[in-house]
């Protein structure tokens, strides 16, 4: 039997837990996923380990998690301006 990891989805995503059939995973829900799929979702920031949320909730550190990734600014569709070089012209 393959090892599994409980995750909380940070955004909607699709994965292949058995390697063949696509499954849709919903933002905010907890899933018990095969280790390889969970690690893939961690790399793409689609999910976080569920245990981390449970520990933080027990300490009162998490409110309304996981609604979204507040660490990332929302996409506005506008390009970001590059920082100006020191000593360069304005």
C-alpha positions in Angstrom: 0.0 0.0 0.0 1.3 3.5 -0.9 1.9 6.0 1.8 -0.6 8.9 1.9 -0.5 12.5 3.2 -3.4 14.6 4.4 -3.5 17.9 2.6 -5.6 21.1 2.5 -6.1 22.5 -1.0 -5.1 26.1 -1.4 -6.6 26.3 -4.9 -8.7 24.1 -7.2 -6.5 21.7 -9.1 -6.6 18.4 -10.9 -4.4 15.3 -10.2 -4.0 11.7 -11.1 -3.9 9.7 -7.8 -3.9 6.3 -9.5 -1.8 7.5 -12.5 -4.6 7.1 -15.0 -7.8 8.8 -14.0 -8.0 12.6 -13.4 -9.6 13.8 -10.2 -10.6 17.4 -9.4 -9.7 18.7 -6.0 -11.4 21.8 -4.5 -9.9 24.7 -2.7 -10.4 24.6 1.1 -11.1 20.9 1.3 -9.0 18.3 3.0 -7.9 15.1 1.1 -5.8 12.0 1.9 -3.6 11.8 -1.2 -0.8 9.5 -2.4 2.5 10.8 -1.2 3.8 11.6 -4.8 0.6 13.6 -5.7 0.7 15.5 -2.3 4.4 16.4 -2.8 3.6 17.6 -6.4 0.8 19.8 -5.0 3.1 21.2 -2.3 5.7 22.2 -5.1 3.0 24.0 -7.1 1.5 25.6 -4.0 -1.8 24.0 -4.7 -1.9 22.4 -1.2 -0.4 22.5 2.2 -0.1 19.7 4.8 -3.4 19.4 6.7 -1.5 18.7 10.0 0.0 22.2 9.8 -3.4 23.8 9.8 -4.7 21.6 12.6 -1.7 22.5 14.8 -2.1 26.2 14.1 -5.8 26.1 14.7 -5.3 24.4 18.1 -3.0 27.3 19.1 -5.5 29.8 17.7 -3.1 31.0 15.1 -5.3 30.3 12.0 -8.5 32.1 11.2 -10.6 31.1 8.2 -7.8 29.0 6.7 -7.3 28.0 4.0 -9.3 30.6 2.0 -6.3 31.6 -0.1 -2.7 32.5 -0.2 -2.5 35.9 1.5 1.3 35.8 1.1 0.9 36.4 -2.7 -0.4 39.6 -4.1 -3.5 39.3 -6.3 -2.9 39.3 -10.0 -4.1 42.5 -11.6 -3.1 41.8 -15.1 -0.8 44.8 -15.1 3.0 44.3 -15.5 5.1 45.1 -12.5 7.6 47.9 -13.0 11.3 46.9 -12.7 13.2 48.4 -9.8 15.4 51.4 -10.7 19.2 50.9 -10.6 21.1 52.9 -8.0 22.8 55.9 -9.5 20.9 55.5 -12.7 18.8 58.2 -14.5 15.1 58.6 -13.7 
